[in-house]
Amino acid sequence: MLTIYDLLKGNDLRSIGKSNEVVALVTSDPDLFEEVFRGIFHDDKVVRARCADAVEKVAKKFPEYAQRKKTVIIKKLNSFDQKEVIWHIAQILGYIKLTPRETEKVFIHLSRWLNSSDSIIVKVSCMQTLAEFAKRDAKLLKTVRDEIEKQMISGAPAIKARGRHLLAEFTKLSSS
């Protein structure tokens, strides 16, 4: 019998493989979420990346699934070192509710990933989630705005485009 991991095996990290099929399976059988989530820590880097993709897609629709894994995610922040997993973890962190203390810890990790990663997708994902935090907590707005502006100075076109979009959202917030 095929496992979730069998569906997600492959050779190409740039491909999501059958990740969308796994999302559909989890959507119809929420008990499968646990197995897919565990896959983020799988030995196979392709399976890890595709599980992270599936978890992020499910979490976007059903944040309560990821909410139940909040403690594990936060505890394991230092262990995530694969960019294809990090960018999904960064996005997942924007979907869940955090305490002020958890927000502070996550904020530090997102900032570290943003400033140390060579991956444009990691940078954009971190910028997006930091912006989500700033929208929820006005005290973070200046710090996040400054960081986004800094990233835009020498960033790739995707970083500049996301930065413009996020800064425009901040402007709308402050004028309303």
FITIFI-222492 format. One record per atom (N, C-alpha, C, O): x negated, y, z. Coordinates in steps of 0.05 Angstrom, whole numbers, plus 5000, padded with zeros to 4 digits. Example, Ala and Ser with C-alpha at 12.3 -4.5 7.8 and 13.67 -1.06 7.14 Angstrom:
<rs>
473648865156475449105156473649345156471549345169474349555142472749795143474250015157473250235161
</rs>
This chain:
<rs>
498349765000500050005000498250255000496350275015498950444983497450694981497850865006500050885017495750995015495951185037495951465025495451515002496551655042496351945035493552005024493352145004491551895037488851955029488151835002486651954986489351604995488951484969490051674947488851704926492251804953493451994934491652244930491752374909490052304950488452554949485552504942484052704941484752264937481952214930481452324902483252364886478852364896478152464870475252544870473752504890474352664848471552744845471253044842468953144844473353194838473153474831474253654853476753654857472553794867473453974888475054204878476554334893474854264852476354484840479254414834480854584828479854154836482554064830484054004856482953904875486654054856488353994879489353704877490653604896488753564855489553294852492653264856494153414844493353084873496253034878497153174903499053074917495853384910496553534934499553624934500853604955500553714912503353804911505253564916507353604927504453324906506153084912506153034942508252954953503853064955503653014984505353224998506753155018505353474989507053675001509953595000511453625019510753494977513553404973514253174992516353165003512352994995512752765014513052865042514852775057511353045051511453155078514053305082515353295103514953455062517353605063519753425067521653485082519753185054521952995058521552815082523552705091519152785092518652625116516552765134514152715132517552945151515753115167513752955184511653055193514352695190512552535206509852495192507852435205509852535166507252505151505352735155503052715149506352955166504653195170502253125187500053215181502652965207500452895225498152755210495852825214498852575192496752435177495352625158492852615155496852795145495652995126493853185142491653245133494753275165493153455182490553315190488353435188490653065198488252915206486252905182483852895186487352915158485652895134483753135131481753125117484353355145482553585144479853515156477853655150479753305171477253215184476252955172474452825184477252875149476552625135473552635127472452845124472352405124469552375116469152475087466952575081471152435070470852505042471552805038473752885045469652955027470053245024472353315006473653515010472853154985475153204967477753164982479653324979477952944997480352895013480753115033483053215037478653205046478853425066480053675052481853795063478953745029479853985015482753965007484254155010483453734996486253704987488253685010490453775008487353565032489053565056489453845066491653925074487353995067487554275076489454435058491054595067489254385032491054515013493954435019495754615020494454175023497154085028498254195055500554285057496554195075497354305102498054595099500054685111496454745085496955035082499655075067501155255075500154925046502654955031505054885049507155025048504854675064507054605082507354815104509654895110505154915115505255115136506455375127507755515142506055435102507255685091510355665091511655855097511355425084514255385084515355325112517555415119513755175128514655085154512455155175511054975183512155405183510055475201510055325227507955295240512455225235512555085260510954825260510054725281510454705236508754465235505954535243504654395259504854755231502154835238502054945266499954925280504255065275504255175303503654955323502255005343504654715318504154485336501154405336500254265354499654485315496854415313495054645320492554635317496154865330494655105336492255055354490055145348492654915375490554865395488254715382485854785386488854515366486754355352485254535332482754535332486654695317485454865297483555065311481255095303484455185332482755385346480355255359478155355358480755025371478554875383476454795363474054785370477254735339475454635318474354855300472954795280474955105305474055325287471055305281470255355258469455245300466555225295465754995278463554995266467454795275466754555260467454575230466554415214469054775223469754805194467354935180466655155186466254785161463954895146464254855116462454945100466354735107466854695078468654915068470854955078467655065048469255305039472055235030473855395034472355005017475054925008476954865030479354865026475954815054477554775078477955045092480155115100475755195094475855455108477955645097479455775112478155665070480055865059482855785066484555955069483455525068486155435075486655485105488755565113484655425122484855465151485355765156487055835172483955935141484356225144487256305139488356465153488356185118491156245111493056135132494956275140492555885140494255765160494355935186496455965198492056035194491956205218493756455216494556565236494356535192496156765188499056695190500756865193499656435190502456345191503456275219505856255224501556245238502256155264502156385285500856585281503656345306503756545328501456485347500956255354499956695353497656675371498056865395499257075393496956785417496856965440494757175435493157145417494757395450492657595447489757475449488057545433489457305468486757175471486057005447483757005438487956845437487456685413486956855389485256795373488457075387488057255365485257365365483957385344484257435388481557545391479457335381477657405366479857085390477956875382478056825352475956805339480456805341480856755313479756995297478556955276480257235306479357475293476357465289475257535268474957385310471957365309471157165288469257215272472456935287471656735267472356825239470656785221474656945235475357045208473357255199472457255176472557425217470557635210467857515203466557595185467157305218464657175213464657035186462757065170466856895180467156765154467156975131465856935111468557185136468657405116465957515109465257565086464257545129461657675125459457475119457257565111459857225122457757035117458156855093456256735083460656835084461156645062460456775035460757015031459556605017459056684989461556644972461656724949463556514983466056444968467956684967468656794988468656754943470556974940473256904952474657064964474056644948476656564959476656564989478656655001474556485002474356505031474556795040476156855058473156975026473257255033476057375031477057505048477357315008480057415003482057305024483757445034481757045030483556925050483157045077485157095092480657085085480157205111481157495112482357575132480757645090481757925089484857925093485958085108486157745079489057725080490057675109491857805119488857475122489757405149488957625169490557685187486657745166485957965184487958195180488758325200488858245156490858445151493558375164494958545174494258115163496658025177496558085206498458175219494158035218493758095247494158395252495458475271492958555234493158855238496058945235496859145248497658825218500458895216501958835241503858975248501158625255502458545280501458705304502958745324499058805302497758945325496359195315494159175304497659425319496559675308493759745318492259885305492959635341490359685352488159565334485859655335488859375317486859245300486659385273484859335257488559565267488759685241486259825231485359775209485059995247482660145238480359945233478959975213479959765251477759565248478059405222476159375207480559315217481059155193480859325168479659235148481959565169481759745146478859795139478059785116477259855159474359905155472959665143471259695125473659425153472459185142473259135113471559055097475759175107476659135079475259335061474259265039475059585069473659795053470759715049469659755027469459615070466659525068466459295047464559295031468259105048468158875030468558975001467458854982470159174997470759274970468459414957468259424933466559514973464359674962462759504942462159594920461959264950460259094933461658834926460358654915464258814932465658564927466258514898466258694881466958264893467758174866470458304860471858404878471258304834473758424827476158314843477958474849476258064849478457944865478558064893480658114904476258114904476058234931477058524930478558614947476158664909477058944906480058964902481359134913481158784885483958784879485558724904487558854910484758514919486258444944485958674964487858744978483558794965483159014983484959254977486159364996485259324952487059544944489959474952491359644963490759234948493459144955493959164985495959264994492059065001492259075030492259355041493859425058490459525030490359805038492959945032493960115047494159885009496760005001498959915021500660075028498859665029500759565049500459725076502459795088497959775083497459925108498560205105499760315124498260325082499260595077502360605080503460785092503660405068506560385071507460355100509360485108505960195115506560155143506360415159508160485175504260565154503760815169505661035161506161225176506861025137508661235128511661165135513361335131512060925145514860855151515560885180517860835188
</rs>
